[in-house]
């Protein structure tokens, strides 16, 4: 057997073991939501490497290969990933979802906030990337998201007023 045949065999095996597709529930994070929650941008080598480790965790094999930065995100360092069939064919034929209850307590609050954002209509006003940043900022500063937004808006208004005053003086 050549390498291409072996890869195709394992791909088919992963597809066979995956659960049927269903909409993402409020009990799970999508891979993208999880990675943004732990501070991994959606591009770059660390992103691709982490996707590879999530695939290893989903297969249940070689869990000793999973790095510490990923284990720290989960209770007792055990990485839990559930695999579902994707809606598309081809390379995105599988979806990896992370159960919220398996996350370390420090991430649960932010994860629930992300899920709430996904299910609410707030996405009409703010992008998911900005909400994730606000969520992280909220966790770091112990301020609510409305307080952070209010502070930022007030600061921008002060800057705008100061600029207008400078134009009048000149």
Number of C-alpha atoms within 10 A of each C-alpha: 5 6 8 8 10 11 11 11 12 11 14 12 12 19 17 11 12 20 15 13 13 10 7 14 13 15 13 21 23 15 18 15 22 22 17 17 21 17 13 16 14 14 8 9 10 12 17 13 11 18 16 13 19 24 19 18 20 20 17 12 10 10 16 9 10 18 12 10 11 16 17 15 21 22 14 11 17 17 23 20 22 17 21 21 20 19 13 10 9 7 8 10 15 22 20 22 23 22 20 21 15 19 23 17 14 11 19 17 14 20 26 16 13 21 19 13 17 17 11 10 10 13 12 8 7 11 11 17 12 10 17 21 14 19 21 19 15 17 16 9 9 10 13 14 16 11 11 17 12 12 12 12 12 12 12 12 12 12 12 12 11 11 12 11 11 10 8 7 7 5
